[in-house]
Amino acid sequence: MARPARFEQFRWLGDKRSMRVHDADHASEACRIDELMASEQFTCFGPDTLAEARNRGFRPCPHCVTPAEG
Ligand SMILES: [Zn+2]
């Protein structure tokens, strides 16, 4: 799946509705990234790390974040 162009600088994408964070490098169809983009209920992180996402209350997406990372 192609990474959304507007997020080409970011790896970690947060869904503010579900409080899940997706790994854009491994996102699958199940992640519904296109739908997330359309909803505009996404956020990105600074620094662009999973640790920062977790600090902000996001939980790893089971579809794209590997257990080792999550
Ligand atoms: Zn995901």
N, CA, C, O and the ligand as a Tripos MOL2 file, in Angstrom:
@<TRIPOS>MOLECULE
protein
  281   279    71     0     0
PROTEIN
NO_CHARGES

@<TRIPOS>ATOM
      1 N           0.8480   -1.1940    0.0000 N.3       1 MET1
      2 CA          0.0000    0.0000    0.0000 C.3       1 MET1
      3 C           0.8760    1.2340    0.0000 C.2       1 MET1
      4 O           1.8460    1.3080    0.7550 O.2       1 MET1
      5 N           0.5500    2.1950   -0.8300 N.am      2 ALA2
      6 CA          1.3480    3.4120   -0.9240 C.3       2 ALA2
      7 C           1.1550    4.2880    0.3070 C.2       2 ALA2
      8 O           0.0480    4.4160    0.8290 O.2       2 ALA2
      9 N           2.2190    4.8710    0.7460 N.am      3 ARG3
     10 CA          2.1240    5.7730    1.8740 C.3       3 ARG3
     11 C           1.4500    7.0700    1.4260 C.2       3 ARG3
     12 O           1.7800    7.5890    0.3600 O.2       3 ARG3
     13 N           0.5250    7.5990    2.2040 N.am      4 PRO4
     14 CA         -0.1160    8.8570    1.7990 C.3       4 PRO4
     15 C           0.9150    9.9510    1.5480 C.2       4 PRO4
     16 O           1.8100   10.1630    2.3660 O.2       4 PRO4
     17 N           0.7930   10.6340    0.4390 N.am      5 ALA5
     18 CA          1.8040   11.6030    0.0310 C.3       5 ALA5
     19 C           2.0320   12.6720    1.0900 C.2       5 ALA5
     20 O           3.1630   13.0860    1.3460 O.2       5 ALA5
     21 N           0.9480   13.1030    1.6910 N.am      6 ARG6
     22 CA          1.1150   14.1950    2.6480 C.3       6 ARG6
     23 C           1.8100   13.7450    3.9190 C.2       6 ARG6
     24 O           2.2250   14.5730    4.7290 O.2       6 ARG6
     25 N           1.9400   12.4260    4.1000 N.am      7 PHE7
     26 CA          2.6280   11.9110    5.2810 C.3       7 PHE7
     27 C           3.9550   11.2650    4.9210 C.2       7 PHE7
     28 O           4.4830   10.4630    5.6910 O.2       7 PHE7
     29 N           4.4940   11.6050    3.7680 N.am      8 GLU8
     30 CA          5.7260   10.9400    3.3690 C.3       8 GLU8
     31 C           6.8780   11.2390    4.3200 C.2       8 GLU8
     32 O           7.8640   10.5030    4.3450 O.2       8 GLU8
     33 N           6.7660   12.3050    5.0990 N.am      9 GLN9
     34 CA          7.8150   12.6280    6.0580 C.3       9 GLN9
     35 C           7.6120   11.9410    7.4020 C.2       9 GLN9
     36 O           8.4790   12.0010    8.2740 O.2       9 GLN9
     37 N           6.4620   11.2860    7.5650 N.am     10 PHE10
     38 CA          6.1300   10.7160    8.8600 C.3      10 PHE10
     39 C           5.9280    9.2180    8.7660 C.2      10 PHE10
     40 O           5.4010    8.7150    7.7740 O.2      10 PHE10
     41 N           6.3480    8.5080    9.8020 N.am     11 ARG11
     42 CA          6.1270    7.0640    9.8430 C.3      11 ARG11
     43 C           4.9150    6.7240   10.6920 C.2      11 ARG11
     44 O           4.1390    5.8430   10.3230 O.2      11 ARG11
     45 N           4.7340    7.3920   11.8080 N.am     12 TRP12
     46 CA          3.6930    7.0230   12.7580 C.3      12 TRP12
     47 C           2.4890    7.9440   12.6240 C.2      12 TRP12
     48 O           2.6090    9.1640   12.7280 O.2      12 TRP12
     49 N           1.3150    7.3360   12.3890 N.am     13 LEU13
     50 CA          0.0760    8.0770   12.1940 C.3      13 LEU13
     51 C          -0.9160    7.7000   13.2900 C.2      13 LEU13
     52 O          -1.2410    6.5260   13.4670 O.2      13 LEU13
     53 N          -1.3910    8.6960   14.0180 N.am     14 GLY14
     54 CA         -2.3590    8.4220   15.0770 C.3      14 GLY14
     55 C          -3.7830    8.6820   14.6160 C.2      14 GLY14
     56 O          -4.0540    9.6690   13.9320 O.2      14 GLY14
     57 N          -4.7030    7.7780   15.0000 N.am     15 ASP15
     58 CA         -6.1300    7.9510   14.7340 C.3      15 ASP15
     59 C          -6.7660    8.4550   16.0370 C.2      15 ASP15
     60 O          -6.8380    7.7270   17.0270 O.2      15 ASP15
     61 N          -7.2150    9.6880   16.0180 N.am     16 LYS16
     62 CA         -7.7300   10.3090   17.2390 C.3      16 LYS16
     63 C          -9.0760    9.7370   17.6740 C.2      16 LYS16
     64 O          -9.4840    9.9250   18.8200 O.2      16 LYS16
     65 N          -9.7710    9.0420   16.7710 N.am     17 ARG17
     66 CA        -11.0530    8.4410   17.1330 C.3      17 ARG17
     67 C         -10.8530    7.1630   17.9230 C.2      17 ARG17
     68 O         -11.5240    6.9410   18.9310 O.2      17 ARG17
     69 N          -9.9270    6.3160   17.4680 N.am     18 SER18
     70 CA         -9.7020    5.0260   18.1120 C.3      18 SER18
     71 C          -8.5090    5.0570   19.0580 C.2      18 SER18
     72 O          -8.2930    4.1180   19.8250 O.2      18 SER18
     73 N          -7.7330    6.1440   19.0020 N.am     19 MET19
     74 CA         -6.4960    6.2600   19.7770 C.3      19 MET19
     75 C          -5.5370    5.1190   19.4610 C.2      19 MET19
     76 O          -4.8470    4.5960   20.3360 O.2      19 MET19
     77 N          -5.5160    4.7440   18.1660 N.am     20 ARG20
     78 CA         -4.5540    3.7670   17.6870 C.3      20 ARG20
     79 C          -3.4860    4.4890   16.8820 C.2      20 ARG20
     80 O          -3.7520    5.4930   16.2210 O.2      20 ARG20
     81 N          -2.2750    3.9580   16.9540 N.am     21 VAL21
     82 CA         -1.2120    4.5120   16.1280 C.3      21 VAL21
     83 C          -0.8040    3.4690   15.0920 C.2      21 VAL21
     84 O          -0.6170    2.2950   15.4120 O.2      21 VAL21
     85 N          -0.6670    3.9230   13.8320 N.am     22 HIS22
     86 CA         -0.3110    3.0480   12.7200 C.3      22 HIS22
     87 C           1.1240    3.3040   12.2780 C.2      22 HIS22
     88 O           1.6350    4.4220   12.3550 O.2      22 HIS22
     89 N           1.7520    2.2310   11.8130 N.am     23 ASP23
     90 CA          3.0820    2.3220   11.2230 C.3      23 ASP23
     91 C           2.8990    2.4480    9.7090 C.2      23 ASP23
     92 O           2.5440    1.4740    9.0450 O.2      23 ASP23
     93 N           3.1330    3.6190    9.1710 N.am     24 ALA24
     94 CA          2.8760    3.8540    7.7450 C.3      24 ALA24
     95 C           3.7310    2.9620    6.8460 C.2      24 ALA24
     96 O           3.3720    2.7070    5.6970 O.2      24 ALA24
     97 N           4.8590    2.4890    7.3700 N.am     25 ASP25
     98 CA          5.7130    1.6110    6.5720 C.3      25 ASP25
     99 C           5.1280    0.2130    6.4260 C.2      25 ASP25
    100 O           5.5140   -0.5270    5.5210 O.2      25 ASP25
    101 N           4.1960   -0.1580    7.3100 N.am     26 HIS26
    102 CA          3.6570   -1.5160    7.3030 C.3      26 HIS26
    103 C           2.1340   -1.5370    7.2940 C.2      26 HIS26
    104 O           1.5330   -2.5810    7.5490 O.2      26 HIS26
    105 N           1.5090   -0.4240    7.0090 N.am     27 ALA27
    106 CA          0.0540   -0.3380    7.0510 C.3      27 ALA27
    107 C          -0.5630   -1.3180    6.0510 C.2      27 ALA27
    108 O          -0.0630   -1.4900    4.9400 O.2      27 ALA27
    109 N          -1.6650   -1.9600    6.4700 N.am     28 SER28
    110 CA         -2.3780   -2.9110    5.6190 C.3      28 SER28
    111 C          -3.7550   -2.3440    5.2870 C.2      28 SER28
    112 O          -4.1490   -1.2860    5.7790 O.2      28 SER28
    113 N          -4.4730   -3.0760    4.4390 N.am     29 GLU29
    114 CA         -5.8290   -2.6560    4.0990 C.3      29 GLU29
    115 C          -6.6900   -2.5250    5.3520 C.2      29 GLU29
    116 O          -7.5570   -1.6550    5.4360 O.2      29 GLU29
    117 N          -6.4380   -3.4030    6.3260 N.am     30 ALA30
    118 CA         -7.2440   -3.4020    7.5450 C.3      30 ALA30
    119 C          -7.0820   -2.1100    8.3420 C.2      30 ALA30
    120 O          -7.9320   -1.7760    9.1680 O.2      30 ALA30
    121 N          -6.0090   -1.3950    8.1000 N.am     31 CYS31
    122 CA         -5.7650   -0.1480    8.8360 C.3      31 CYS31
    123 C          -6.6890    0.9790    8.3830 C.2      31 CYS31
    124 O          -6.9110    1.9430    9.1150 O.2      31 CYS31
    125 N          -7.2220    0.8510    7.1750 N.am     32 ARG32
    126 CA         -8.1280    1.8800    6.6510 C.3      32 ARG32
    127 C          -7.4770    3.2590    6.6640 C.2      32 ARG32
    128 O          -8.1080    4.2420    7.0500 O.2      32 ARG32
    129 N          -6.2260    3.3300    6.2450 N.am     33 ILE33
    130 CA         -5.5150    4.6030    6.2490 C.3      33 ILE33
    131 C          -6.2010    5.6210    5.3390 C.2      33 ILE33
    132 O          -6.2850    6.8040    5.6690 O.2      33 ILE33
    133 N          -6.6870    5.1520    4.2020 N.am     34 ASP34
    134 CA         -7.3730    6.0740    3.2890 C.3      34 ASP34
    135 C          -8.5910    6.7010    3.9670 C.2      34 ASP34
    136 O          -8.8500    7.8960    3.8320 O.2      34 ASP34
    137 N          -9.3250    5.8720    4.6920 N.am     35 GLU35
    138 CA        -10.5020    6.3680    5.3980 C.3      35 GLU35
    139 C         -10.0930    7.3270    6.5090 C.2      35 GLU35
    140 O         -10.7690    8.3250    6.7560 O.2      35 GLU35
    141 N          -8.9920    7.0230    7.1720 N.am     36 LEU36
    142 CA         -8.4790    7.9070    8.2220 C.3      36 LEU36
    143 C          -8.0920    9.2660    7.6390 C.2      36 LEU36
    144 O          -8.4000   10.3110    8.2120 O.2      36 LEU36
    145 N          -7.4170    9.2350    6.4970 N.am     37 MET37
    146 CA         -7.0470   10.4940    5.8480 C.3      37 MET37
    147 C          -8.2910   11.3160    5.5230 C.2      37 MET37
    148 O          -8.3230   12.5280    5.7330 O.2      37 MET37
    149 N          -9.3180   10.6300    5.0050 N.am     38 ALA38
    150 CA        -10.5410   11.3220    4.6060 C.3      38 ALA38
    151 C         -11.2470   11.9390    5.8070 C.2      38 ALA38
    152 O         -11.8800   12.9890    5.7020 O.2      38 ALA38
    153 N         -11.1270   11.2670    6.9480 N.am     39 SER39
    154 CA        -11.8140   11.7480    8.1480 C.3      39 SER39
    155 C         -11.1260   12.9760    8.7450 C.2      39 SER39
    156 O         -11.7420   13.7720    9.4530 O.2      39 SER39
    157 N          -9.8380   13.1080    8.4420 N.am     40 GLU40
    158 CA         -9.0060   14.1880    9.0010 C.3      40 GLU40
    159 C          -8.8970   14.0980   10.5220 C.2      40 GLU40
    160 O          -8.5530   15.0770   11.1850 O.2      40 GLU40
    161 N          -9.1890   12.9270   11.0670 N.am     41 GLN41
    162 CA         -9.0460   12.7290   12.5160 C.3      41 GLN41
    163 C          -7.7200   12.0410   12.8380 C.2      41 GLN41
    164 O          -7.6500   11.1680   13.7030 O.2      41 GLN41
    165 N          -6.6880   12.4480   12.1340 N.am     42 PHE42
    166 CA         -5.3740   11.8400   12.3460 C.3      42 PHE42
    167 C          -4.4370   12.8700   12.9680 C.2      42 PHE42
    168 O          -4.6940   14.0730   12.9520 O.2      42 PHE42
    169 N          -3.3650   12.3610   13.5040 N.am     43 THR43
    170 CA         -2.3350   13.2400   14.0220 C.3      43 THR43
    171 C          -0.9890   12.5810   13.7750 C.2      43 THR43
    172 O          -0.9080   11.3710   13.5610 O.2      43 THR43
    173 N           0.0610   13.3830   13.8050 N.am     44 CYS44
    174 CA          1.4040   12.8240   13.7430 C.3      44 CYS44
    175 C           2.1820   13.3410   14.9470 C.2      44 CYS44
    176 O           1.6950   14.1670   15.7180 O.2      44 CYS44
    177 N           3.3930   12.8370   15.0840 N.am     45 PHE45
    178 CA          4.0930   13.0040   16.3470 C.3      45 PHE45
    179 C           5.4600   13.6670   16.1590 C.2      45 PHE45
    180 O           6.1090   13.5360   15.1210 O.2      45 PHE45
    181 N           5.8590   14.3710   17.1900 N.am     46 GLY46
    182 CA          7.1850   14.9760   17.1680 C.3      46 GLY46
    183 C           7.8680   14.7410   18.5160 C.2      46 GLY46
    184 O           7.4340   15.3140   19.5160 O.2      46 GLY46
    185 N           8.8850   13.9470   18.5770 N.am     47 PRO47
    186 CA          9.5160   13.1950   17.4740 C.3      47 PRO47
    187 C           8.6150   12.0930   16.9200 C.2      47 PRO47
    188 O           7.6950   11.6190   17.5870 O.2      47 PRO47
    189 N           8.9060   11.7020   15.6860 N.am     48 ASP48
    190 CA          8.1080   10.7290   14.9470 C.3      48 ASP48
    191 C           8.5000    9.3120   15.3700 C.2      48 ASP48
    192 O           9.1290    8.5700   14.6160 O.2      48 ASP48
    193 N           8.1070    8.9580   16.6080 N.am     49 THR49
    194 CA          8.4730    7.6510   17.1570 C.3      49 THR49
    195 C           7.2650    6.9980   17.8090 C.2      49 THR49
    196 O           6.3190    7.6740   18.2140 O.2      49 THR49
    197 N           7.3090    5.6670   17.9060 N.am     50 LEU50
    198 CA          6.2410    4.9480   18.5870 C.3      50 LEU50
    199 C           6.2110    5.3190   20.0690 C.2      50 LEU50
    200 O           5.1390    5.4100   20.6670 O.2      50 LEU50
    201 N           7.3700    5.5310   20.6510 N.am     51 ALA51
    202 CA          7.4170    5.9060   22.0650 C.3      51 ALA51
    203 C           6.6580    7.2080   22.3140 C.2      51 ALA51
    204 O           5.9350    7.3320   23.3020 O.2      51 ALA51
    205 N           6.8250    8.1640   21.4240 N.am     52 GLU52
    206 CA          6.1170    9.4360   21.5810 C.3      52 GLU52
    207 C           4.6080    9.2190   21.4500 C.2      52 GLU52
    208 O           3.8260    9.7930   22.2080 O.2      52 GLU52
    209 N           4.2080    8.3930   20.4910 N.am     53 ALA53
    210 CA          2.7780    8.0970   20.3320 C.3      53 ALA53
    211 C           2.2160    7.4780   21.6010 C.2      53 ALA53
    212 O           1.1350    7.8490   22.0570 O.2      53 ALA53
    213 N           2.9510    6.5370   22.1640 N.am     54 ARG54
    214 CA          2.4830    5.8810   23.3920 C.3      54 ARG54
    215 C           2.4080    6.8790   24.5340 C.2      54 ARG54
    216 O           1.4830    6.8330   25.3450 O.2      54 ARG54
    217 N           3.3700    7.7720   24.6010 N.am     55 ASN55
    218 CA          3.3520    8.7960   25.6520 C.3      55 ASN55
    219 C           2.1040    9.6660   25.5550 C.2      55 ASN55
    220 O           1.6130   10.1860   26.5570 O.2      55 ASN55
    221 N           1.6060    9.8140   24.3430 N.am     56 ARG56
    222 CA          0.4240   10.6450   24.1250 C.3      56 ARG56
    223 C          -0.8730    9.8470   24.1990 C.2      56 ARG56
    224 O          -1.9370   10.3650   23.8600 O.2      56 ARG56
    225 N          -0.7970    8.6120   24.6330 N.am     57 GLY57
    226 CA         -1.9930    7.8300   24.9090 C.3      57 GLY57
    227 C          -2.4660    6.9590   23.7690 C.2      57 GLY57
    228 O          -3.5420    6.3680   23.8590 O.2      57 GLY57
    229 N          -1.6890    6.8590   22.6860 N.am     58 PHE58
    230 CA         -2.0730    6.0050   21.5580 C.3      58 PHE58
    231 C          -1.5660    4.5880   21.7850 C.2      58 PHE58
    232 O          -0.4710    4.3740   22.3040 O.2      58 PHE58
    233 N          -2.4070    3.6060   21.3750 N.am     59 ARG59
    234 CA         -2.0300    2.2060   21.4700 C.3      59 ARG59
    235 C          -1.6800    1.6810   20.0880 C.2      59 ARG59
    236 O          -2.2640    2.1110   19.0940 O.2      59 ARG59
    237 N          -0.7280    0.7530   20.0180 N.am     60 PRO60
    238 CA         -0.3010    0.2630   18.7030 C.3      60 PRO60
    239 C          -1.4160   -0.4580   17.9610 C.2      60 PRO60
    240 O          -2.1460   -1.2570   18.5470 O.2      60 PRO60
    241 N          -1.5430   -0.1770   16.6770 N.am     61 CYS61
    242 CA         -2.4930   -0.8880   15.8150 C.3      61 CYS61
    243 C          -2.0650   -2.3460   15.6910 C.2      61 CYS61
    244 O          -0.8970   -2.6140   15.4080 O.2      61 CYS61
    245 N          -2.9820   -3.2990   15.8970 N.am     62 PRO62
    246 CA         -2.6120   -4.7130   15.8100 C.3      62 PRO62
    247 C          -2.3050   -5.1690   14.3830 C.2      62 PRO62
    248 O          -1.7090   -6.2290   14.1970 O.2      62 PRO62
    249 N          -2.6950   -4.3990   13.3840 N.am     63 HIS63
    250 CA         -2.5090   -4.8080   12.0000 C.3      63 HIS63
    251 C          -1.1370   -4.4400   11.4460 C.2      63 HIS63
    252 O          -0.6420   -5.1060   10.5360 O.2      63 HIS63
    253 N          -0.5260   -3.4090   11.9700 N.am     64 CYS64
    254 CA          0.6970   -2.9180   11.3290 C.3      64 CYS64
    255 C           1.8740   -2.7060   12.2670 C.2      64 CYS64
    256 O           2.9980   -2.5160   11.8030 O.2      64 CYS64
    257 N           1.6450   -2.7330   13.5720 N.am     65 VAL65
    258 CA          2.7500   -2.5740   14.5000 C.3      65 VAL65
    259 C           3.1390   -3.9530   15.0090 C.2      65 VAL65
    260 O           2.3100   -4.6530   15.5910 O.2      65 VAL65
    261 N           4.3560   -4.3430   14.8050 N.am     66 THR66
    262 CA          4.7890   -5.6810   15.1970 C.3      66 THR66
    263 C           4.8780   -5.7820   16.7190 C.2      66 THR66
    264 O           5.1380   -4.7880   17.3960 O.2      66 THR66
    265 N           4.6640   -6.9780   17.2510 N.am     67 PRO67
    266 CA          4.7450   -7.1370   18.7100 C.3      67 PRO67
    267 C           6.0660   -6.6490   19.2940 C.2      67 PRO67
    268 O           6.0960   -6.1110   20.4010 O.2      67 PRO67
    269 N           7.1310   -6.8300   18.5700 N.am     68 ALA68
    270 CA          8.4430   -6.4110   19.0810 C.3      68 ALA68
    271 C           8.4900   -4.9040   19.2980 C.2      68 ALA68
    272 O           9.1300   -4.4110   20.2260 O.2      68 ALA68
    273 N           7.7940   -4.1820   18.4160 N.am     69 GLU69
    274 CA          7.7850   -2.7240   18.5430 C.3      69 GLU69
    275 C           6.7210   -2.2490   19.5100 C.2      69 GLU69
    276 O           6.9080   -1.2840   20.2510 O.2      69 GLU69
    277 N           5.5640   -2.9750   19.4830 N.am     70 GLY70
    278 CA          4.4560   -2.5090   20.2670 C.3      70 GLY70
    279 C           4.5260   -3.0030   21.7120 C.2      70 GLY70
    280 O           3.6460   -2.6890   22.5140 O.2      70 GLY70
    281 ZN         -2.4670   -0.0950   11.3540 Zn       71 ZN71
@<TRIPOS>BOND
     1     1     2 1
     2     2     3 1
     3     3     4 2
     4     3     5 am
     5     5     6 1
     6     6     7 1
     7     7     8 2
     8     7     9 am
     9     9    10 1
    10    10    11 1
    11    11    12 2
    12    11    13 am
    13    13    14 1
    14    14    15 1
    15    15    16 2
    16    15    17 am
    17    17    18 1
    18    18    19 1
    19    19    20 2
    20    19    21 am
    21    21    22 1
    22    22    23 1
    23    23    24 2
    24    23    25 am
    25    25    26 1
    26    26    27 1
    27    27    28 2
    28    27    29 am
    29    29    30 1
    30    30    31 1
    31    31    32 2
    32    31    33 am
    33    33    34 1
    34    34    35 1
    35    35    36 2
    36    35    37 am
    37    37    38 1
    38    38    39 1
    39    39    40 2
    40    39    41 am
    41    41    42 1
    42    42    43 1
    43    43    44 2
    44    43    45 am
    45    45    46 1
    46    46    47 1
    47    47    48 2
    48    47    49 am
    49    49    50 1
    50    50    51 1
    51    51    52 2
    52    51    53 am
    53    53    54 1
    54    54    55 1
    55    55    56 2
    56    55    57 am
    57    57    58 1
    58    58    59 1
    59    59    60 2
    60    59    61 am
    61    61    62 1
    62    62    63 1
    63    63    64 2
    64    63    65 am
    65    65    66 1
    66    66    67 1
    67    67    68 2
    68    67    69 am
    69    69    70 1
    70    70    71 1
    71    71    72 2
    72    71    73 am
    73    73    74 1
    74    74    75 1
    75    75    76 2
    76    75    77 am
    77    77    78 1
    78    78    79 1
    79    79    80 2
    80    79    81 am
    81    81    82 1
    82    82    83 1
    83    83    84 2
    84    83    85 am
    85    85    86 1
    86    86    87 1
    87    87    88 2
    88    87    89 am
    89    89    90 1
    90    90    91 1
    91    91    92 2
    92    91    93 am
    93    93    94 1
    94    94    95 1
    95    95    96 2
    96    95    97 am
    97    97    98 1
    98    98    99 1
    99    99   100 2
   100    99   101 am
   101   101   102 1
   102   102   103 1
   103   103   104 2
   104   103   105 am
   105   105   106 1
   106   106   107 1
   107   107   108 2
   108   107   109 am
   109   109   110 1
   110   110   111 1
   111   111   112 2
   112   111   113 am
   113   113   114 1
   114   114   115 1
   115   115   116 2
   116   115   117 am
   117   117   118 1
   118   118   119 1
   119   119   120 2
   120   119   121 am
   121   121   122 1
   122   122   123 1
   123   123   124 2
   124   123   125 am
   125   125   126 1
   126   126   127 1
   127   127   128 2
   128   127   129 am
   129   129   130 1
   130   130   131 1
   131   131   132 2
   132   131   133 am
   133   133   134 1
   134   134   135 1
   135   135   136 2
   136   135   137 am
   137   137   138 1
   138   138   139 1
   139   139   140 2
   140   139   141 am
   141   141   142 1
   142   142   143 1
   143   143   144 2
   144   143   145 am
   145   145   146 1
   146   146   147 1
   147   147   148 2
   148   147   149 am
   149   149   150 1
   150   150   151 1
   151   151   152 2
   152   151   153 am
   153   153   154 1
   154   154   155 1
   155   155   156 2
   156   155   157 am
   157   157   158 1
   158   158   159 1
   159   159   160 2
   160   159   161 am
   161   161   162 1
   162   162   163 1
   163   163   164 2
   164   163   165 am
   165   165   166 1
   166   166   167 1
   167   167   168 2
   168   167   169 am
   169   169   170 1
   170   170   171 1
   171   171   172 2
   172   171   173 am
   173   173   174 1
   174   174   175 1
   175   175   176 2
   176   175   177 am
   177   177   178 1
   178   178   179 1
   179   179   180 2
   180   179   181 am
   181   181   182 1
   182   182   183 1
   183   183   184 2
   184   183   185 am
   185   185   186 1
   186   186   187 1
   187   187   188 2
   188   187   189 am
   189   189   190 1
   190   190   191 1
   191   191   192 2
   192   191   193 am
   193   193   194 1
   194   194   195 1
   195   195   196 2
   196   195   197 am
   197   197   198 1
   198   198   199 1
   199   199   200 2
   200   199   201 am
   201   201   202 1
   202   202   203 1
   203   203   204 2
   204   203   205 am
   205   205   206 1
   206   206   207 1
   207   207   208 2
   208   207   209 am
   209   209   210 1
   210   210   211 1
   211   211   212 2
   212   211   213 am
   213   213   214 1
   214   214   215 1
   215   215   216 2
   216   215   217 am
   217   217   218 1
   218   218   219 1
   219   219   220 2
   220   219   221 am
   221   221   222 1
   222   222   223 1
   223   223   224 2
   224   223   225 am
   225   225   226 1
   226   226   227 1
   227   227   228 2
   228   227   229 am
   229   229   230 1
   230   230   231 1
   231   231   232 2
   232   231   233 am
   233   233   234 1
   234   234   235 1
   235   235   236 2
   236   235   237 am
   237   237   238 1
   238   238   239 1
   239   239   240 2
   240   239   241 am
   241   241   242 1
   242   242   243 1
   243   243   244 2
   244   243   245 am
   245   245   246 1
   246   246   247 1
   247   247   248 2
   248   247   249 am
   249   249   250 1
   250   250   251 1
   251   251   252 2
   252   251   253 am
   253   253   254 1
   254   254   255 1
   255   255   256 2
   256   255   257 am
   257   257   258 1
   258   258   259 1
   259   259   260 2
   260   259   261 am
   261   261   262 1
   262   262   263 1
   263   263   264 2
   264   263   265 am
   265   265   266 1
   266   266   267 1
   267   267   268 2
   268   267   269 am
   269   269   270 1
   270   270   271 1
   271   271   272 2
   272   271   273 am
   273   273   274 1
   274   274   275 1
   275   275   276 2
   276   275   277 am
   277   277   278 1
   278   278   279 1
   279   279   280 2
@<TRIPOS>SUBSTRUCTURE
     1 MET1         2 RESIDUE 1 A MET
     2 ALA2         6 RESIDUE 1 A ALA
     3 ARG3        10 RESIDUE 1 A ARG
     4 PRO4        14 RESIDUE 1 A PRO
     5 ALA5        18 RESIDUE 1 A ALA
     6 ARG6        22 RESIDUE 1 A ARG
     7 PHE7        26 RESIDUE 1 A PHE
     8 GLU8        30 RESIDUE 1 A GLU
     9 GLN9        34 RESIDUE 1 A GLN
    10 PHE10       38 RESIDUE 1 A PHE
    11 ARG11       42 RESIDUE 1 A ARG
    12 TRP12       46 RESIDUE 1 A TRP
    13 LEU13       50 RESIDUE 1 A LEU
    14 GLY14       54 RESIDUE 1 A GLY
    15 ASP15       58 RESIDUE 1 A ASP
    16 LYS16       62 RESIDUE 1 A LYS
    17 ARG17       66 RESIDUE 1 A ARG
    18 SER18       70 RESIDUE 1 A SER
    19 MET19       74 RESIDUE 1 A MET
    20 ARG20       78 RESIDUE 1 A ARG
    21 VAL21       82 RESIDUE 1 A VAL
    22 HIS22       86 RESIDUE 1 A HIS
    23 ASP23       90 RESIDUE 1 A ASP
    24 ALA24       94 RESIDUE 1 A ALA
    25 ASP25       98 RESIDUE 1 A ASP
    26 HIS26      102 RESIDUE 1 A HIS
    27 ALA27      106 RESIDUE 1 A ALA
    28 SER28      110 RESIDUE 1 A SER
    29 GLU29      114 RESIDUE 1 A GLU
    30 ALA30      118 RESIDUE 1 A ALA
    31 CYS31      122 RESIDUE 1 A CYS
    32 ARG32      126 RESIDUE 1 A ARG
    33 ILE33      130 RESIDUE 1 A ILE
    34 ASP34      134 RESIDUE 1 A ASP
    35 GLU35      138 RESIDUE 1 A GLU
    36 LEU36      142 RESIDUE 1 A LEU
    37 MET37      146 RESIDUE 1 A MET
    38 ALA38      150 RESIDUE 1 A ALA
    39 SER39      154 RESIDUE 1 A SER
    40 GLU40      158 RESIDUE 1 A GLU
    41 GLN41      162 RESIDUE 1 A GLN
    42 PHE42      166 RESIDUE 1 A PHE
    43 THR43      170 RESIDUE 1 A THR
    44 CYS44      174 RESIDUE 1 A CYS
    45 PHE45      178 RESIDUE 1 A PHE
    46 GLY46      182 RESIDUE 1 A GLY
    47 PRO47      186 RESIDUE 1 A PRO
    48 ASP48      190 RESIDUE 1 A ASP
    49 THR49      194 RESIDUE 1 A THR
    50 LEU50      198 RESIDUE 1 A LEU
    51 ALA51      202 RESIDUE 1 A ALA
    52 GLU52      206 RESIDUE 1 A GLU
    53 ALA53      210 RESIDUE 1 A ALA
    54 ARG54      214 RESIDUE 1 A ARG
    55 ASN55      218 RESIDUE 1 A ASN
    56 ARG56      222 RESIDUE 1 A ARG
    57 GLY57      226 RESIDUE 1 A GLY
    58 PHE58      230 RESIDUE 1 A PHE
    59 ARG59      234 RESIDUE 1 A ARG
    60 PRO60      238 RESIDUE 1 A PRO
    61 CYS61      242 RESIDUE 1 A CYS
    62 PRO62      246 RESIDUE 1 A PRO
    63 HIS63      250 RESIDUE 1 A HIS
    64 CYS64      254 RESIDUE 1 A CYS
    65 VAL65      258 RESIDUE 1 A VAL
    66 THR66      262 RESIDUE 1 A THR
    67 PRO67      266 RESIDUE 1 A PRO
    68 ALA68      270 RESIDUE 1 A ALA
    69 GLU69      274 RESIDUE 1 A GLU
    70 GLY70      278 RESIDUE 1 A GLY
    71 ZN71       281 GROUP 0 **** ****
